[in-house]
Structures are given as C-alpha cells and as structure tokens.
Amino acid sequence: QDLVTQAVLQQKSMYCARLRQIFKDIDADGSGTISMQEFRQHLEDESVRAYFDSLELDTSDVWTLFRLMDADNGSDIDIDEFIESCLRLRGSARGVDMAKLIHDVKRMQKKYDKAVKTFDERFVALHQQVANWAQPYASSPYAS
C-alpha cells in the first residue's frame, strides 16, 4: 500500500512539474498569467493539443476550457488555477463531480423558486394597493 501511495504521489508530482512547464510555455509575455489569446494560440499547435489529450484534457472547446480554468473569473489564468484545474478536469466526469453539479443546481432552483414566490407576493400586494387607491375614484361622478 505504501508503494502504491508513493507511486501515485510521484506521478502527481511529475504531472504538476510538466504542467508548470506547459504554463511557462503558454505564458508568452512572461506576465505570470495566461490570457485567452495566449491559450488559444498555444492550443493551435497539434503537438500541444496531443499532449493535452494525453493528459485526458478535452481541448475541443478552447473557450469553455479556458473559462473552467479561470476560477476567479479574472479573464486570465495564473499558475495555481492552471494546475488545479488541469488536475480537476482531466479524465471524464466523476460521480463526485456530477453529485456536486446536481446539488448546486438544486440549491439554485430553491433560490429561484423563493425569488419567484417573493415577486408574486409583492405583485399581488401592489395590485391590491392600486385597486384600493383607485376605488374611491371609480365611484366619483367624474368616473365614466
């Protein structure tokens, strides 16, 4: 068991080291971050795409991949975001990922349902206020 654990940790370490090198290669301007343009240009290279494929990272939709990697939505990817997202996104979706997605959707649905209910209640109350306000004018001699 210790040998298996050690082998897994060593493989992950090598994987992260290779990702650091790829990040440096993509970061053409040396800014410490990868822009969408740098990312797209780098993934136009067949050998880079092949390497990402070997890491089980789907590069068929560059824009979506970039957005998934940009964890803080800052329009660029730093090295930590790059490595963490490559580790998280590699391979096909796992059961835990799907469970989290389902949980998040259910939570958002509850918030949406609550907002709609609040809107409906406020609309009914506003409608009633307008009706109450207009009622004295409906029976006046000037109404018709």
Disulfide bonds with the S-S distance in Angstrom:
none
